[in-house]
Each structure stands twice: as C-alpha cells, then as structure tokens.
C-alpha cells in the first residue's frame, strides 16, 4: 500500500540527487550495491548490539538507494533486465539482514527466544511473499493484488519501531515495547498478505486455464 504513494513522493524528492550522481559518473548498479552494503552493515553491526537508534539511522540513509538507482536508470534511459534483477535480488538480501540482525539480538543479549523466532518468521515470510509474486509473474499471471503488508510496510513498521526503541537507551521508559509489537504486526500482516497473493494467483490461474481450454474460444 505504501509503495503506491510513498515511492512517487520520494522519487520526486530524490530526483536532483540522482541527477547529481549521474553527473559524477556513478552508475545505477553501483548505487544498488553500495546501498545494500550499507543496509546490511547497519543491521548486522548495530542491531545485534542493541544499538537500535543508530542502526536505524544508518539503514535509513542507505535504504533510499532502492529509489535512487531506479531514478538514475530512467534518467539515463538505461532500464534493463539486469538492473531489475540485481535490484530485486539485493532487496531480499537487505530485508534478510534487517530481520536477521534483530533475531541475533533476541537470541543473544536480548534474551527472548520467542521474539527471536518471530524475527526469523518475519524474515522467511517476507521472502516467501516476494517469491509468490515473482513466481506468479514468471508463469504469465499479473498477480494483480495490493497486499496488506508488502516490502515497504514491513520496513517502515520495523524500522520506525526499532528507531524509537533505541530511545530507551537515552532514558525514555517503556518505549522498547514498540519493537516486539512491530514484529508481531509484521508477522501477522505477512501471513495475511501471503494468503491474499495465493488466492489471487489461484483465481488468475483458473481464469487463464479456462481461457486456454479447448473449445473456449469464440465461435
């Protein structure tokens, strides 16, 4: 849901920055790789140590590369299958790092195996939600559905909660409860989204198969 509105807004905001990188000779692929590296470093260095505020700051600075690289490609007129593949693949890596970092915290100093399991579930379910769309499209189906919790929602809910939870280290009481709540919301929302996509693919597949059946064409 957020993808529809937020991407258009931030694309306009980041267009001048994308144009600057083009003038400096930076390629869209380089932005994709560096952005993913920054997200992974922020998640796997800061989150396992419980440094949620600074981890969120670092991740947020780099996560916008997902919009910048596409903006650069459009300005250059170089949109390509390789660029789309690289971007989509590294998005999965970045998402895994965010929830993997949280899982490491709860498995270690956070000392909560239930929330460790929920973080791992968020990681896995996010990958499966993305796979259902990619797989459906690969067999010629549009997968025309806006899920309840897609990638943008997963990241925004989790990172906002993690960033706010970081203020607990600055003496703000009880705010740390927001992160466990966010993980539960993302986990449940991902289950709903997966169900929405599976139902949509089943319907579209049945319609496509019916249309392709012998004798189904117009006389």
N, C-alpha and C positions, 0 to 999 in steps of 0.2 A: 504493500500500500504506500509506504513512504517513497519507494522507488519512483512512483509516478509523479510526485510533486517535488520532492527534495532534489532529485537529480537535475531537473530543469533549472531550479533556483541556483544550485551550486555550480552548475555548468556555466551559467551567465557570470557568476562571481569570479570563477577561476579562469575564464577565457583570456584576460590580459596576462595572467601568469603563464598560461600555456603558450601564448604568443611570444613571451619573453624567452622561454626555454627553447623555442624553435629558433629564434634569432641567435641564441648562444650555441646552436648546433647540437642540442641534446635530442636524442631520438625517443619516440614514444616507448619503445621496448625497454630502453634504459630506465625510464621513469617507472615502468611497471616493476622491473626487477628491484630497483632501489627502494621503491615504496613497500614492496613485500618484505624486503630485508629489514626495513625499519620497524614494520609491524611485528614481525617475528622476534626481533631483538627486544622491543618494548615489552612484549607479552612474556617471553621466556626468561628475561633477565629480572624484570621488576615484579611481576605478579607472584612468582614463587617465593619471593622475599616478603610479600605482604605490602609492597610499595604500590598500592593501587592508584593513588593520585598521580604520581609521576609516570607510572606505566601507562595510564590512560592518556596523559598529555603527549607522551612520545607516540603512542599508537595513533592518536587523533591527527597528529601532524603528518603522519605518513599515509593514513588510510585514504586521504583525498587524492592520492596518486591514481586511484581507480577511476576518478573522473578526469584528471588532468591528461592521462595518456590517451584516452579516447578523444578528448577535445583536440589534442595535438594532431592525432591521426586525421580527424575531419578537416582541420585547417590545412593540413598538408595534402589532403586528398589521397591518403595512402591507406585507407581502411582495408585490411587484409584478413584472410582466414587465419594466417599465422598469428597475427596480433590478437585476434579474438580468442584463439586457442590459448595463447600464453596468458592473457589476462584472466580468462576463466579458470585456468589451472592454478595460477598463483593466488587467486581469490580463495580457493579451497585451502591452500597452504596457510594463508593468513588467518582464516577462520579457525583452522585447527590449532594454530599457535595460541590464539586468544583463549579458547576454552581449555587447551592443554595446560597453559600457564596457571589458570585458575584451579584446574584439577591437581596440579603439583602443589599448590598452596594448601589445599584442603587435605591432601594426602600427607603433607609434612607438618609444617608449623601451624597450619590452620586446624589440624587435628579433628577433621569431620569427614569420615568415610562416606556418609550419606551424600553430603554435598559434593564430595569428590566424584561419586558415581553420577550425580545429576549433571555435573560439568562434562563428564565423559559422554553422557547421553546427549547433551546439547551438541557436543562436537559431532558425534556419529549421526544424529538425526538431521543436523544441518547438511551434512554431506549427502545423505540419502534424499533429502528434499530437493537439493540441486540436481542429483542424478536423475530423479524421476522426470524432471523437465527435459534434461538433455537427452535422456533415452527416448522419451516420447517423441521429441522433435526428430531424433535420428531415424525413426520409423515412419516419418512423414505426417505426424499429428501436430496440430498447432499448440496443444496444451494451453488453451485459452482460459486461464483462471488466475485471478489475483489472490494469492494465499493470505491467510491471516497473519502469519509471521514468516516473512521471507528474509533474505540476507540483510537488507537494510534494517529491518525491525530487530533482528537478532543482535546486530552490532550496536545499534543505538541504545536499546534497553540495557544490554550488558555493560557497555562502556560508561553510560551515564551513571548506572548504579555503582560500578567499580570506582569511578572517579569520586562520587560522593562518599562512598565507603572509606576512601582514603583520608577524608577529613576527620575520621575517628582518631587518627594518629595525632591530629592537631588539637585534640581535646573536645571535639563535638560528640556528645554522648549518644549512644544507641543508633547512630546513623549506619553502622555496619550491617544492620539487619536488611538493608536495601539490596545488597548483593545476593544473599541467598534467595530473597523474594524474586529478584530478577531472573535468576537461574531457573527457578520453578516455573515462572511465567514463560520463559523461552522454551523450556522443555515441553510444557503442555501445549503451547502455541505451535510448536513444530509438529507435534502429533496431529493436531487439527489440520495444519497445512498439508502434511503428507496425505492425510485422508482426502482432503479436497482435490489434490492432484491425482491420486489414484482413481477416484471416482470420475474425474474429468477425462483421464486417459481411457478408462473403460468405456465411457459413453462415446467418446470420439472414435475409438477403435471399432466399436459396434456399428456406428454410423458409416465408417469407412468400409468395413467389411460388407455391410448390407448394400452399399452403393456399388461395390465391385462384384457382387454375386451375379452368376449367370441369369440372364432374363430380367435384370433390374433396370436396364436402360429403357429409354423411351421408345415406343413403337414407331 
